[in-house]
Amino acid sequence: MNRADQLEQQAKDATSLDDFGEESYREGLEILVASADREARFTDMGAAAFDAQIVGLLSNRLQVEHWYRKHPEIEAQEIEKPLIGLGLPRTGSTALSCLLAEDPAARSIRNWEAQWPCPPPETDSQHSDPRIARAEESMARRNRLFPRMKIMVPSTATSPTECQTFMGFDFKSQLFQSSARIPAYIQWLNHEADLVPTYRYVKRVLKLLQWRCPPRRWRLKNPSHTLFIDALAQVFPDARFWMTHRDVGSVLPSVADLYFELHQAFTQEVDKVWLGEVTTGFCELGMGRMMDFRDRGNDHRFFDIHFASFMRDPFPALEQLYEFLGEELTAETRARMQAWRQNTPRDKHGQHTYDPADFGIDLAALRERFRFYSNRFEVPDGEDAA
């Protein structure tokens, strides 16, 4: 029995289930495990954490399929006109997604749902579900293990989160590279993998989540969608998109440092320069694919937001975004958004500091490399929030 088979068996034993559904996940699982075993240089704790992550994802997939078998009517659920945030990471997208999640007429993936989507949530118990407390405990453990994470990505059990985990159910996701050195897997994911089945599985999970717990007006966010935009658009043909923009000199070193924080607890020796190269590479590739997609008749589907002005005052952009969507920004939603903003100031847990040179990043060269992006979206060098 190979490693992938062993991990599958552990998930079957943990859930007493045995049907993983379509086989689309298997190629990614095998490539990921082989890459990690050969290249990740895990500590013992890192190896154990990696295996536990894989078994957890496989267990969730088993449970999703179990619920569909019990209730085939879930398939009839519709995911219509989702609003999807994408673009470069560390550009204010988390703050924007949190503000959008304050609209009671809209639906986001909450952290606790991402970790344990089954059983599917219900309207009456969604705010008292015991998984919320489990998620808070999990996030407290994360903060102890990665103490700078709450500075970089502050969140709670009920905060909106990305669909990286649901993509992980199909084992085609950037979820894994955030904490493991897996160059072979990254190469396959970015240049060879077929993400259409992955996004179909994301849609499958979204249907499950909204089945007993509307609303059904989805607000999603995931910077890595830029890499796979054609597959995403094929599965969500009526999606509309927002993109946040910020000087790459502030973005890419910050992403590399976030990866460093996650890697160092699990890896024998962290290669910071490699992290800088990986970050720069996928961001450049993603932006190129995104701009090509927009140029092929899709520009009208996008709403662009600049980081500096948004961080000073998000409401002009929010008003324009709602107008773009043809939806009403109600007084109740505005008040909820304002309360979130007051209760969650920037740098609430401290200031994120790092040295780009540690990651082999020369800011002047980096900005020139991304001039195709900054010129297109009129992002000045060195611009940031006041």
C-alpha positions in Angstrom: 0.0 0.0 0.0 1.5 3.3 -1.1 1.5 6.5 1.0 -1.6 7.9 -0.7 -3.5 4.7 -0.1 -2.4 4.7 3.5 -3.7 8.2 4.1 -7.0 7.3 2.4 -7.4 4.3 4.6 -6.8 6.5 7.7 -9.6 8.8 6.6 -11.9 5.8 5.9 -11.2 4.4 9.4 -11.8 7.8 11.0 -15.2 8.4 9.3 -16.4 4.8 8.8 -17.1 5.9 5.2 -15.4 4.7 2.0 -16.8 6.7 -1.0 -14.6 9.6 -2.2 -16.8 10.3 -5.2 -15.2 11.1 -8.5 -11.5 10.3 -8.9 -10.4 13.8 -9.8 -8.7 14.3 -6.4 -6.3 11.3 -6.7 -3.7 12.7 -9.1 -3.1 15.7 -7.0 -3.0 13.7 -3.8 -0.3 11.4 -5.2 1.8 14.2 -6.6 1.5 16.2 -3.4 2.5 13.4 -1.1 5.4 12.4 -3.3 6.6 16.0 -3.5 6.3 16.5 0.3 8.1 13.2 1.1 10.9 14.0 -1.3 11.3 17.8 -0.9 9.7 19.3 2.2 12.4 18.4 4.7 9.8 18.2 7.5 10.6 18.0 11.1 8.9 15.1 12.9 6.2 17.5 14.0 5.9 18.8 10.4 5.5 15.4 8.9 2.8 14.5 11.5 1.0 17.8 10.8 1.1 17.2 7.1 -0.4 13.7 7.4 -3.1 15.0 9.7 -3.9 17.7 7.2 -4.3 15.2 4.3 -6.4 12.8 6.4 -8.6 15.7 7.5 -9.2 16.8 3.9 -9.9 13.3 2.8 -12.3 12.8 5.7 -14.2 16.0 4.8 -14.5 14.8 1.2 -15.9 11.5 2.4 -18.5 13.3 4.5 -19.5 15.6 1.7 -20.1 12.6 -0.5 -22.0 10.9 2.3 -24.4 13.8 2.6 -25.0 13.9 -1.2 -25.8 10.2 -1.1 -28.3 10.7 1.7 -29.8 13.8 0.1 -29.4 13.8 -3.7 -31.7 16.8 -3.8 -28.8 19.0 -2.8 -27.5 18.8 -6.3 -30.5 20.9 -7.5 -29.2 23.9 -5.5 -28.1 26.8 -7.7 -25.1 29.0 -7.2 -26.0 32.2 -9.1 -23.9 35.2 -9.9 -21.3 34.8 -7.1 -19.1 37.8 -6.4 -15.5 36.6 -6.2 -12.5 38.6 -4.9 -9.2 37.9 -6.5 -5.9 39.7 -7.3 -2.6 39.8 -5.4 -2.6 38.7 -1.8 -2.0 41.3 1.0 -3.9 44.0 -0.9 -6.7 44.6 1.6 -8.8 41.8 0.3 -9.3 40.3 3.7 -10.7 43.5 5.1 -12.9 43.9 2.1 -14.3 40.4 2.4 -15.0 40.9 6.1 -16.9 44.1 5.3 -18.9 42.4 2.6 -19.7 39.5 5.0 -21.5 42.0 7.2 -24.3 42.2 4.7 -27.1 39.9 6.1 -28.4 39.4 2.5 -25.1 37.8 1.5 -23.3 34.6 2.3 -19.6 33.9 2.9 -17.6 30.8 3.8 -16.9 31.1 7.5 -13.8 29.7 9.1 -15.6 27.1 11.1 -17.5 25.9 8.0 -14.3 25.6 6.0 -12.8 23.3 8.7 -15.9 21.2 9.1 -18.6 21.6 6.5 -20.4 18.5 7.6 -23.0 18.2 8.8 -24.2 21.1 6.7 -25.2 24.2 8.8 -28.8 25.1 9.6 -30.2 28.5 9.9 -31.5 28.1 13.4 -28.3 26.9 14.9 -25.6 28.6 12.7 -24.7 31.0 15.4 -24.5 28.5 18.2 -23.1 25.5 16.3 -20.5 23.7 18.5 -18.0 23.8 15.7 -17.6 27.6 16.3 -16.0 26.9 19.7 -13.9 24.1 18.2 -12.7 26.6 15.5 -11.8 29.2 18.2 -9.8 26.6 20.0 -8.1 25.6 16.8 -7.2 29.3 16.0 -5.9 29.8 19.5 -3.5 26.8 18.9 -2.5 28.4 15.6 -1.7 31.6 17.3 0.5 29.8 19.8 2.3 27.9 17.1 2.5 30.9 14.7 2.5 33.9 17.0 2.8 36.5 14.2 -0.2 35.2 12.2 -2.7 37.2 14.2 -0.8 40.3 13.1 -0.7 39.3 9.4 -4.2 37.7 9.1 -6.4 38.5 12.1 -9.5 36.4 12.0 -12.1 34.6 14.1 -14.1 31.4 13.9 -16.9 33.3 12.2 -14.8 35.5 9.9 -15.1 34.9 6.2 -12.3 32.8 4.7 -11.0 31.7 1.3 -12.1 28.5 -0.6 -8.5 27.2 -0.5 -9.7 24.4 1.9 -12.5 23.3 -0.4 -10.0 23.3 -3.3 -7.9 21.1 -1.1 -10.7 18.5 -1.0 -9.7 18.0 -4.7 -5.9 18.3 -3.8 -5.4 21.2 -6.2 -4.8 24.2 -4.0 -2.2 26.7 -2.8 -3.2 25.6 0.7 -0.2 23.2 0.8 2.6 25.5 -0.4 1.9 27.9 2.4 3.5 25.6 4.9 5.6 23.1 2.9 8.5 23.2 0.4 6.9 21.3 -2.4 8.4 22.6 -5.7 7.4 19.6 -7.8 3.7 19.9 -6.7 3.8 23.7 -7.3 5.1 23.2 -10.8 2.4 20.7 -11.6 -0.4 22.8 -10.0 0.5 26.0 -11.8 1.3 24.6 -15.2 -0.3 21.1 -15.7 -3.2 20.5 -13.4 -6.9 20.7 -14.6 -8.7 22.9 -12.2 -12.2 22.5 -13.7 -13.0 19.5 -11.5 -11.6 21.3 -8.5 -14.0 24.3 -9.0 -16.8 21.9 -9.6 -16.1 20.4 -6.2 -16.0 23.9 -4.6 -19.4 24.5 -6.1 -20.5 21.1 -4.7 -19.6 22.2 -1.2 -21.2 25.6 -1.6 -24.4 23.9 -2.6 -24.2 21.8 0.6 -23.6 24.8 2.8 -26.5 26.9 1.4 -28.9 23.9 1.3 -30.2 24.4 4.9 -28.6 27.8 5.6 -29.4 30.6 3.1 -28.9 33.3 1.9 -27.6 32.2 -1.5 -25.9 35.4 -2.6 -22.3 34.2 -2.3 -19.3 36.5 -1.6 -16.1 34.5 -2.2 -12.4 35.5 -2.1 -9.2 33.8 -3.1 -6.1 35.4 -4.6 -4.9 32.2 -6.2 -7.9 32.2 -8.6 -5.8 34.5 -10.8 -3.8 31.4 -11.7 -6.8 29.4 -12.7 -9.2 32.1 -14.0 -10.3 30.2 -17.1 -11.3 27.1 -15.1 -13.0 29.3 -12.5 -15.0 31.1 -15.2 -16.0 27.8 -16.9 -17.5 26.5 -13.7 -19.0 29.9 -12.6 -19.9 31.5 -15.9 -22.0 34.3 -14.4 -19.5 35.3 -11.7 -18.5 38.8 -11.2 -15.2 39.8 -9.7 -13.5 42.5 -7.6 -9.8 43.1 -7.6 -7.8 45.0 -4.9 -4.6 46.6 -6.0 -1.4 47.7 -4.1 2.2 48.4 -4.8 4.0 45.0 -5.3 6.8 46.3 -3.1 4.5 46.1 -0.2 2.7 42.9 -1.3 5.2 40.3 -2.3 7.7 40.5 0.6 4.7 40.4 3.0 3.4 37.2 1.3 6.8 35.6 1.5 7.1 36.5 5.2 3.7 35.0 5.9 4.9 31.8 4.2 8.0 31.9 6.3 5.9 32.1 9.5 4.0 29.0 8.5 7.1 27.1 7.3 9.4 27.6 10.2 7.4 25.5 12.7 7.4 22.4 10.4 10.6 22.5 8.4 14.2 21.6 9.3 15.6 24.6 7.5 13.6 27.4 5.8 14.9 28.7 2.5 13.8 32.3 2.5 15.2 33.1 -0.9 13.1 30.2 -2.4 10.0 31.6 -0.7 10.7 34.9 -2.3 11.1 33.2 -5.7 8.0 31.1 -5.4 5.9 34.1 -4.3 7.2 36.3 -7.1 6.7 33.6 -9.7 3.1 32.7 -8.9 2.0 36.3 -8.5 3.6 37.3 -11.9 2.0 34.2 -13.6 -1.4 34.9 -12.0 -1.4 38.6 -13.0 -0.5 37.7 -16.6 -3.3 35.2 -16.9 -5.7 37.5 -15.2 -5.0 40.4 -17.5 -5.2 38.1 -20.6 -8.6 36.9 -19.4 -9.8 40.5 -18.9 -8.6 41.4 -22.4 -10.6 38.6 -23.9 -13.9 40.4 -23.5 -14.3 40.0 -19.7 -13.2 43.4 -18.4 -16.8 44.5 -17.8 -17.1 41.7 -15.1 -14.5 43.3 -12.9 -14.6 46.1 -10.3 -11.2 47.5 -9.2 -10.3 48.9 -5.8 -7.0 50.6 -4.8 -5.6 49.7 -1.4 -4.6 53.2 -0.2 -7.9 55.0 -0.7 -9.8 51.9 0.5 -7.9 51.8 3.7 -8.5 55.5 4.4 -12.2 55.2 3.8 -13.8 52.1 2.3 -17.3 53.4 1.9 -16.9 55.2 -1.5 -15.6 52.0 -3.0 -18.3 49.9 -1.3 -21.0 52.2 -2.6 -19.6 52.0 -6.1 -19.3 48.2 -5.8 -22.9 47.8 -4.8 -23.9 50.0 -7.8 -21.8 47.8 -10.0 -23.7 44.8 -8.7 -27.1 46.5 -9.0 -27.7 45.9 -5.3 -28.7 48.1 -2.4 -26.2 49.0 0.3 -28.8 49.3 3.1 -28.5 51.4 6.2 -28.3 48.3 8.3 -25.5 46.8 6.3 -23.6 50.1 6.3 -24.0 50.3 10.1 -22.7 46.7 10.5 -19.8 47.5 8.2 -18.9 50.6 10.2 -19.1 48.7 13.5 -16.7 46.0 12.1 -14.3 48.6 10.9 -14.2 50.4 14.3 -13.8 47.1 16.2 -11.1 45.8 13.8 -8.6 48.6 13.2 -5.5 48.0 11.1 -2.6 46.7 13.1 -4.9 45.8 15.9 -2.4 43.1 17.1 0.7 45.0 16.1 2.6 46.0 13.0 3.8 43.5 10.5 7.5 44.1 9.8 9.9 42.2 7.5 13.0 42.8 5.4 12.5 42.1 1.7 16.3 41.5 1.3 15.9 38.4 3.5 13.8 36.8 0.7 16.2 37.9 -2.0 13.9 40.6 -3.1 15.2 43.9 -4.6 12.3 46.3 -4.5 13.4 48.4 -7.5 13.9 45.2 -9.6 10.6 43.8 -8.4 8.7 46.9 -9.3 10.2 46.9 -12.8 9.3 43.2 -13.2 5.7 44.0 -12.4 5.5 47.2 -14.4 3.0 45.5 -16.8 0.7 45.3 -13.8 1.2 48.6 -12.1 0.9 50.6 -15.3 -2.3 48.8 -16.3 -4.0 49.5 -13.0 -2.3 52.8 -12.2 -0.6 51.6 -9.0 2.1 54.0 -7.9 5.4 52.7 -6.5 5.5 53.0 -2.8 1.9 54.0 -2.4 0.3 52.7 0.8 -2.4 53.8 3.3 -1.6 56.9 5.4 
